Amino acid sequence: MSAVPRFPFSAVVGHDDLRLALLLNAVHPRIGGVLVRGEKGTAKSTAVRALASLLPPLDVIADCRFGCDPQTADPQCPDGPHGSAATQHPAQLVELPVGATEDRLIGSLDLERALTEGVRAFQPGLLAAAHRGVLYVDEVNLLHDHLVDLLLDAAAMGRAHVEREGVSVSHAASFLLVGTMNPEEGELRPQLLDRFGLTVHVAASREVATRTEVVRRRLAFEADPAGFAARWADADAELAVRIVAARARVDAVVLPDTELRRISALCASFDVDGMRADLVLARTAVAHAAWRGAEAVAEADVEAAARLALPHRRRRDPFDEPGMAEDQLQQALTEAAEHADDGGDDEPPEGPDGGDEPPEGPDGGGQPPEGPTEPDGGADGGSEDRSDGRAPAERPPAAPAAAFRARLLEVPGLGDGAPGRRSRSRARSGRVTRSSTVEGHGIHLAATLAAAAPHQVARGRRGPGLVLRSDDLRRAIREGREGNLVLFAVDASGSMAARERMSAVSGAVLSLLRDAYQRRDKVGVVTFRGDSAELALPPTSSVDIAAARMRGLRTGGRTPLADGLLRVRRVVQTERMRDPNRRTLVVLLTDGKATVPVNREDGGRLRAQRAVDDALRSAGLLAEAGVASVVVDCESGPVRLGLAARLAAALDGPCLRLEELSADNVAGVVRAVRDERPRAA
C-alpha cells in the first residue's frame, strides 16, 4: 500500500526565512537545527515534513539497525562488526511525540535477557532511526526537560549513550533537528533556546492574495495529493539538486578574516552569552555562500545568517521576548563593518543601542522617579469605602520593585504530576526509594537478584546466568519532583494601592513567576478589586504572559476577598477535570481586609465583620477541597490587624510576610539564629 504523498516543499507559500533556514541546515547539518516559533495554523509542520523528500538517498549497511554508512561505519555500532552488503533508502523523517518516554527516545535494554543469557540485547530508539535523517519534534516546548536535554546532547555530539544497570551502549546519532512550538503554550528555557542553531518566527500573512493562494493550494492537495505533488515535482527536484551541489561545495567555501571579524563584532554587539553564537553564525554564513554558489563568504551571507542565528540568543531573562528589530540589526551591522575594515583593533561595540546605561525611569529599567508617594490613608493601611458610598478612583500600575531569588514553596505530600522541580512526586526518573512487585518504573536490579537468589538450587541452575521467573522481577519506586499549577490570587483593592506597597507586591509576584518558570510550573492569575474577582490569566505554561499581566495591573476599589477565594476554587475545580494529576498551590497576596457592597442600612463595623466572616468561610471551602495554600501578608503600618493570619489558619496553610519570600532573607535569618546560639563549654 503506497504512502500518501507529502505536501511539496516548493508549494509552501511565503515563509521565506523558514524555507531558507531548513535548506541551510540540509546543506550544513553542523549548524545545529532549526526552531520554528509561530502561532497555530501557520504550516510549520507542513514545511518541515516536506523537507525530507528533498534530501538525497542514503547508502546504508543492509542489516544495520542504526543506519551506518558503508564507507564510514561506526566502530562502536551495537550491530557491528559489519559484513553485509550495502543498500540504499530515502532519508528518514522521524517524529518524536510529546508523550514519548526516555526509553522510546534513546532505546532500551532487555535486562531479563542480559541477566539470564549474559547477552547485551538492545532495542534501538528514535535517535537511531533518525541517524543521517531528520528528527522532528512538534511542540518541543511541551516536551519534558530531561528529554530535551538528551535530544540536544545527542544532536551536539552526534552520538547517543545508553547507561542502564551497568550495561553501556553507544551509537552514532547525527541528524537534522527541527522543533516547532507555539509561544502561547510556554517558552523554552534560554539555555535550551541557545542549543538550537537557527530560529524562525512564522505568522499567517495578512495579505488577502497570499491567504487566498494558501487555501487554494491546500484544497488542491487534499482533492488529489498525487496529482498536486506531480505538478511540483520538477521544482522540488531542482531544490534537491541544489542541496547536493551545495553540500559538495560547502567544505571548500572560504571564510575571510574580514567576515570573521564582522561575525565576532555582531555577536559582541548583541551581547550574546558564550561562543556558540559565533560558531553557528560562521557555519550558517558558509552554508549560505555555498547555497548561492559562491567560493567565499561575503557581507550578505553574514547578514542573512544573523537574521536566523541571533534573535533567540538575545533572550537573557525568562521574561524577555525573543526577537530582534530590523533597525537594531542594521545599526549592529554598521558598527560591525568598522571592525571588519580596521582589523578589529577597536573595543567591541557597547550594544545595539550605542550605549551601556539603561535609561532612567520605570520603563527603562532604572529607579522610578522621585516624588511624593501616595499615602496609605492612615495607620491601618488605607480606607476603601468613602462615606458617600463611592469607591475610590482606579490607580495606574506601580513600577515593580526589584526581583529577588524566591524561596521554595511546595505542595505537601507526594504527587503524580508532570515532571518538574517543585513538589515531591512519584516519577519515572529520580532517586530509587524502594522496590515493588506491582508498580514502579524500570527494573530494580538489586531487589530482583535478592528475590531470585534463594531459589537457584531448587530451580536447577547450572550455568553462569541466573534462573529468573516472572515473580522475581521487582520494579523501582522512584521519587522525583513535579511541576504544579501555581495560582496567584492578588488583592488589587484600594487598601493595597499605596504605591510602595503595590510595588513590593508586584516585585514579589514577578520573583515568584520567575521561580515558577524555572520549576516548570503552570501559572494562573486571579485578581479581585471593586465589586468582583476576575481570572486575569487562565492557567498557562507561558509565565512571561503572566508577568506582562502583572506589570499592567491596576488597583483601587473595595476588597471582594470572599469572591476572590470562590473564583480561585472554581478555577481549581476546572483544572482538576482537565489534568487530575497536576496539584495546585494557591499563593494569596493580601492584607486580609475585606469589604462588601455598601448597604446603607448596615453600620460600617457590621459590614466589615460580615465581609471577614464571608472570606473565612470561603477559605474553609478551599481548604476542604484539599488545595494547598500560602498566604502572603501584605499589611503594613504601625498598627496591624492580623487578618491575613486568620485567613491562613482557615486555609490550613502558612502565613508569610513579603520579605520572607526571599530565599536570601530566609538564609540570612537562619545564619543569624545559628550564630546567636550559645556554644557548649
N, C-alpha and C positions, 0 to 999 in steps of 0.2 A: 504494500500500500504506500503510495508516494506521499511525501510530506507536502503540506500546503506551502506555496512559495512565500517567502518573506517580502515585506514591502521594500521596493528597491531603494537603495541609498540615494541615488540620483534624483528620485522623485520627491524627496523630503523638501518641503517648501520653506524658504527662509533659513533661519538658524545658521548663518554663515560661520559664526565663531564656533558653534558646536561641531559642525562638519569639519572645519579646519583642525580643531583640537583632536578629534578622533583620527583623522588622516595622519597628522603628525606623529601621534603615538603608534600608529601602524607602521610608519616609516622608521621610527626610532623608539622601540619599546622601553629603552632605559630612561625615557623621560619620566615615567612613574605613574602613568594612568591619568584618567580624567574624572573629575567630579562634576556632575551636571546638576545644577540647582535650578529650580523653577516651580511655578505653580502647576497645579494638576491640569491634565488635558493639553499639554504642550508638545506632544510627540517625542518626549525624551526617550522612552523605551523603544519606540519605533525606529528612531535613528540608530540607537545602539545595536539593536538586534540586526539591523540591515548591514552593519559594518562587517560582520563575519563573512558574508558572501564575497567581499572584496579581497580578503586575504588569500595569498597563494596557498595551494595544497601543500601538505607536509609529507615528507618521506619519513616513515617510521618503521621500527622493527616489528614484524608481524605479531609475534607472541608476547610483546612487552605491554603490560597494562599501564605503563607510565609514559608512553609516547616517546621513547628515546629515539634520537636521530641516529641512523646507521653510521654516519660519518663521525659523530662525536658522542658516542653512547656514554651514559653516566656510569662511571666505575663503581659507584655506591648503590646502583639501582637494585632494589629488592628482588627483581626478576632476573638479574644478571647471574653469571656471565651470559652474554647474548651470542646466539649462533644461528638463529633462524634468518630466513630471507627477509628482505625489505619489501615494504608495500607503501601505498600512498593513500591518504584520505584527506578530506577537506578540513580546514582549520575549524576547531570546535568553539561554539559559544555555549559556555556553561553558566547557568543561572543559580545563584545562591539565594534560597528563600530566607525571609526574615526569621522564620522559626527554626532554622537549621541548628543542629547541635554541634558541639565540638568534634565528636566522632564523625559526623557526616562531612565536616569540612576537611579535616586533616587525615581521616581514616581511622580504623580501629583494629585492635589486636584480638585474636581468638585466644583468650587466656586459658580456656579449658584444654585446647589442643597443645598450647605451649607447656602446660603442666603435665599432661598425660603422655604426650608423644615426644616432647622435647623439641618441637619444631617452631620456627618463627612464622606463624600464619598471620599475614597482614592483609586487610581488606582496604584497598585504596579509597580515598575520599575525593571530594570535588576538586581539591588542589591538583591532584594527579590528573584528573580528567581535563583540567583546563591548561595543562602544560603545553606551551607553544601555541596557545589559542587565546580566547577572550574569556575572562571571568567577569560576569555582570552581576552586580548587587543592586537590586531595586530597593528603594527606601533604606539606604545604607545608614541613615541617621537613626533608624529604629533597631538596627542590629545590636545585639549585646556587645558591650565594650570589649570583653575578653576575646570575642570572635573577630572584632575589627582589628585588635592588636595582632592576633595570629595572622590575619589576612595581610595586613600591611607589612609585617615582618617577612612573610614569605615573598611578597612582591618585591621588597627591597633586597633580600638576599638571594632570590632565585632558587631557594630550597625550602622544603618543608621537613620539619623534625617532629617525630612522634616518640614520646617517652612515656612508657606505661609499665609500672611494676617491674622495673629493672630491665625491660626489653626496649631497645632503641632502634628506630628505623629512620632513615633519611633518604630523600629522593629529590630529583630536580623538579622545580615548580616555577617556571618562567612563563609569565602570562601578561597580557594587556589587561590591566584592571580598570573597570569602568563602574562608577557608582552614580546613582541618581537619587535625588531627595527633594522633598517639598519643605522649604524652611518653616512653613507654618506648623509643622509637626515636630519641630525641635531642631536645634543646630548640632553639628558635630563639635567636639572639643577642638580648641585651636591646635593642640598637638596633633590630632588626627587630620585636621584640615591640611596642615603643613606636609603631611606624608603623601598627599595626592600631588602629582606633578602639576597638572593644569586644572583650572576650574572655569566653568562657563555658566552664566546665568541666562536662562531662556524664559521668554514670556510670549504669550499669544499676541500676534500683531493686531493693532487697532485699525489697520488699513482694510477697507472693505474688499478691495480687489484681491489682496493676499488671503484673507479669510475665505473668500469665495473659492479660490483655487485650491485651498487645503481641503475644503469639503468636497469639491468636485473630484479630486484625485482619490480621496478616501472612498467615496461611494463607487467609483470606477473599479478600485481594487477589490472591494467587497463583492461586487457583481461578477467579476471574472478575474480572480487572482493570477491565474497562469497567463492569461492574455495581457493583463496590465504589466506583469513582470517582463513579458517578452518585449513589450514596446520600449522598456527602459533598459533592456539587456545590453545594448551597444554602449550606452552611456556608462553603465556600471563596469563593463569590460574595459573601457578606456581608463577609468579610475584605477582598476586593478593593475593594469599595465604600468601606470604611473607610479603606483606603490612599489612594484617590483623594481622599476628603474631607480627610484629614489633610494630604496634600501641598498642597492648595489653601489650607489654614489655616495652615501652618507659618510662612510669612513674616510673618503678622500677629500671631503669639504674642509677648507682651511678656515680657522678662526683667528683672524689677525689680532695682534696685541691692541690695536686701536679699538676694536669692537669688544675685546675682553675687558678693557678699562671702562668702556661705556656700560657694560653689563654690571661690573662691580660698583660703579658710581650710581647706577639706578637702584640697586639693592640697598646701598648705603643711604640713598636719598629717602627711600621709603622706610628706613629703619626696621628692616626685617630681622628676625632672630636667626642666628646660626648662618651656615654657609650653604644649606640645601637649596635655597632660592637661587643663588649664583650658579650652582651646577645645573639646576633644572632650566634656568634661563639660557645658559650656554648650549645645552643639548637641544632645546627647542629651537633656538636660532639656527643651529646647524641643520636640524631636520627641515626647517622652513626653507633654508637655502637649497638643500637637496631636492625638496619638493618642486621648487621653481626652476630647477636645472642649473643652478649657479655653482661655480667652483669655490667660492669663498663667501663668508658671511658678510652682509652689508648692514647699514643702519636700519633699513626697512625690515630686515629679518629680526633684529633686536627689538624693534618697536612692536612687531606682531607678536613676538614671544612674550614681551612684557604684559601685553593685554591679557594673556592667558595664564601667566605664571605668578603674577604679583598680587592681584586683588584679594585673594583669600588669605594671603600671608600678612596683610595689614591688620588683621583682626587680633589684637593683643589682649583684649579684655573679653570675658564671656558675653558681655552685652554690646560689644562693638558689632556693627553690621558689616559683613564682608562686602568689598566693592571698592571701586576707585573711580573718581571723577575724571572726565576727559581733560579738564584744564590742569588737574594735578599731574597727570601723566605727561602732558605737553611741557609743563614747566620743568618736571624732572628730566625729561629728555633734553631740554635746552641746557640745563646745568650739567648733565652727563656729557654733552657734546664738548664742553670746555675741557673736561678731564680726558676725553678721548683724544683731543687735539694737542694738549700740552704735555702728555705723557704721564699725567696723574700726580704732578708734584704738589698740587694744592690739597688743602684739607677736604675731607668728604663734605658734601653739601649738608646743611643743617636740617633740611626736611622739605617736604613738598610745598610748604607754605613760606619757605625762606626765612623762618625764624625758629628760635629754640625755646621761646617762652610762650605759654598759653595766654590768651587774652584774659584780662581780669573780668570778674563778674560771674554770676551763676551759670551763664550759658557758655562760658569759655573755660571752665574747669578751675578757676581761681576762687578766692574767697568772695562771698556775697558782699555787696557794697555796704559800707557803714551807714547807719541811720537809726532812727528810733524804731524799736521793735514794738509790735502790737502788744498791748497789755494783756495779762492773764485775766483781768477782770476781778481781782480780789484774791484773798488768801486761799480760797477753795479752788482756784484754778479757773474761774470764769463762770458766769451765769449764762444759761442758754435761753431761758424764757424771759421775754420782755413783759412788763406789767400790762401792756395793751394786747398781749396775746400774739404779737407778730414775731416771727422767727428772725434772728439776726441775718444780715446780708451774707451772701456767699463770698468766700475769700479765695483769692488766687492761690495756686500751689506755692509752697515754700521750697526754697532750694534745699535738697537733701544734705544732711551732714556727711562728713567723711565716712566711707565704708570701713569696716573692720573685719577681722577673721572671726567668724561666728563659732560659738561653742556647739557641740553636737547635741541636738535634740532628737530623741528617738522614741519609737513606739515600744512600749513594754511587751515582753513575751517573745514568742518565736513564730514567724510568719512563713508564708509560702509564695510570696510575691515575686515579681520580676527581679533579676539580678540588679543590684545597685550597691550603695555604700552607706546606707543609713542604719537600718534596724536589723537585728539578728533574724536569720531565717534558715530554713532547710533549703539546701541548694545542690545543684549538680557539681559545683566546684567549691572548694573551700577546705577547711581542715576536717579530718575524719574524727568524729566523736565516739562512734560505736558501730557495731555491725548488726545486721538483721537478716532474717530469712525471708521476709515478706515485702520489705520496702527498701528504698535507697537507690543510689546511682553508682554503677560500676561495681567491680568485684573487690571485696575486702580480702586481700591475699592472705594475710596472716591468720585471720579468723577461718578462712576456708581450709588452710593447711591444718590448723588446730582441730577442726571438726573431722577431717579425713584421716589424720594420723593414727588414732587409736584403732582403726578398723583395717589397717593394711594387711596384717597377718590373716585375719578372717577372710579377707577378700582375695587371698592368694597372690599377693604381689610378689613378682619375681624379678622384674626388670628395674631400670633406674627411675622410671616415671611413677607418679602416684596413681593409685586406682581411685578415681573420683566417681561419686554418684551425684545425682542432681540435688539430693537433700544435703550434700556437703557445702554447696555454694552459699556464701554469705555476701550480702551486699553492704556497701559502705554508706553509713549515715553521715552526711557532711553538714557542717554548719558554715554559712557564709553571711553575706549582707544583702539586703533587698532595698529597692527603691520604693518610696512611699508616695502617696498623694499628700502634699503639704498644702493645706488650705488656710490661707491668710484671711482672717476676719479683722478688718481695720475700722476702728472708730474714727469717722471723719466729721464729727459733730463740732458744734461751736466751742464746747469745753476743751476740745483738743486743738483748737485753731490758733493758739498762741504760736507765733512764728518760730521761736526757738524750740518749742516742744514738738511741733509737727515736723520741723526739720530733723530733729533727732529720731522721730518715729520713722520718717521716710528713709533716713540713712540706715536704720536698723533693718527695715524690710528689705532694702537693696542688698544689705550684707547677708541676710538670710536667704534671699533669692540666689545670690552667687553660691552660697553653700549648697542650696538645693540643686543648682546646675552641676556642681562638682560631684554630688552624690547621686546623680541620675534620677532625680525625682520628677514626678509630675507636679504642677503647681496650679492653684486657682486663687482668685481674689474675690472676697465678698466685702463690700463697704456698706456702712449704714450711717445715715445722717438725715436730717429733715423729718419726713413722715414715714420713711420706709427704708428697707435694705435692698440692695441690688447685687447681682452677680456681675461684677465688673470684668471678670475674666473667667470663662469656663475652663475647667481643668484641661491643661495642655502640657506638652513637653517643651514648649518654646518659652523658657523663662525670660528671654530678652523682651518678649512682648509684655510679660507681666511687669518687668522693670519699666518699660515705657509707660504703662498704665499708672504705675505708682508715681512716676515723675510728674504726671499731669493731674494728680489727684487734687480736687478742690474740696474745701472744707467749709463748715458753717451749718447752722441749724440745730435742731434738737437731737437727742440721742435715742433712737428706737432700738435699744440694746436687745430687748426680747425678740423683736422682728429679725435682727441680725443673726441671733443664735438659731432661730427657727429656719431661716434661709440656709444657714450652714447645714443644718440637719437634713433638709430636703436635698441639697447638693450631694451630701454623703450617701443618702439612700439611692439616688440616681446612679452615682458612680459605682456603688456596690453591685448593682444589677449589670452594669457594663463590664466590670472587672472584679469579680468576687474575691480574688486573691490579693489584690492591692489594698493594703491597710492605709488608713488616713490618720494624719497628725494635724490637728487644728491649732493654729497659733493665733490667739486672740490678743490684739493690741488695743487697750482701752484704759481709761482712768476709772472705770467701774460705775460712773454716773449714768443714770438712765432717766428719761423723761417720756411722757405720753402726750398725745394731742391735748391741747388745752380744753378743759371743761370748766366754765366759769362757776358752776355750782360747787366745785370742789375747792378746798383750800390748797395752797401751794405745798404744804407739808404732806397732805394726804396724797396728792398727785405723785410726789417724789417717792413716797413709801410704796404706793401701788406699782410704780414703774420698776422699782428694785425687786419687789416680790415677783412680778411677771418675768423679769430677767433671770432670777434664781430658779423659777420653775422651768423655764426654757433650757437653762443649763442642766438641770436634772434630767430632762428628756434626752439631751445629747449624751450625757453620761450613761443613761440606761441603754442607749443604743450601742455601747461598747466602743465609743470613739475616744481615742487618746487626745488630750488637750494640754496646752501650755498657755497660761495667761501671762502676758507681759504688762506689768503695771506701769502706766504712763503718767500717773498722778504726780504733780509737782507742787511746790509751795511749802511754806512752813506748817500749814495745817492740812493734814491728810485724813480722809475719811476711812481708808482701808477697805473700800468696796470691792476692789479687784481681788483681794484675798478671799473675801466671802464667795465671790464668783468662782475662783479656782477651787475652793472646797466643794462647791456644788458640782463642778465639772470633774472632780476627783483627779485633779492634775496639779502640777506645781505652779507657783506664782513667782515670777522673776521680775526684778527691776530691769529697766532698759540697759543699764550699764553691766548687768550680769549676763547679757547675751554675748559679750565679747570673750572669746577664749583666752585672750591675753590677760584681761582683767581677772578672770577666774584663776588663771595660773598664778598671777601676782598675789591674790588673796591666799591661795594655798601655801605659797612660799613664805608669806608673812606669818601665817599661823604656825608653820613648821619652825621658823626661826625664833618665834617667841616662846616655844615650848621649853619648860625648864629641863635642863640636862641632868642626867643622873650623876651622882657624885662618883 
